[in-house]
Amino acid sequence: MNTAAPSRKKLLSLVLTLVFMLTCLPAALAVDLNVDAGFYFKQSRGGTCTLASAAMMLRRRAYFDGLTDWSTVTENSVRSTAWSNGLSHSFTYKEMQVGYATLPSSKVEKIQTLITLLSQHPEGIVLYDRGQPHAVLLTDYTNGTFYCSDPAGNISSGRIHHFCSICFQMLSNGCDFSILYQNICHIWLFLYQIVDPAIFNTQHLFALLAR
């Protein structure tokens, strides 16, 4: 009895199945968000740095999730659901929910929290500095360095070293490095689990992230 032909057919069937499975894997598995595909833009007017940063974060998330309309996520498109005389603490845009939290007061804990959150959130985190006041999109922590995209029009475009952002322009004035993070206090970030805005708070957010 010749079993070679059936064996070859089974092997071919297995190969075709594997190829099909690979083509169906989420696009995110092959995505490097540190390579700019057109994620970043400048705020459209003064006072909307938080909104522009949140829109860039959601644009990166949509791209990461393989959504073909990711480039339609803009400051103006997000405004209707996220803006009310400032960026809302909790909002949902195209089934993507964003939440707000206060960072720990300790500089060491603050930095470690940001590093941990960035490892869980490849789309980045909206970071607010009350000392300016100003917000940027913190994009990643790579090789011991924070990177961001600053929506301010007078700052370089794209993904830049965080110290190049407006939040750290005080460096040029000889500011003590030890106080650079003291005014960075609030964040907005994408929520993987839907949260009822009525019960949402900082403790709830970090409890979710710890799971």
Order of alpha helices (4+ residues) and beta strands (2+ residues): alpha-alpha-alpha-beta-beta-alpha-beta-beta-beta-beta-beta-alpha
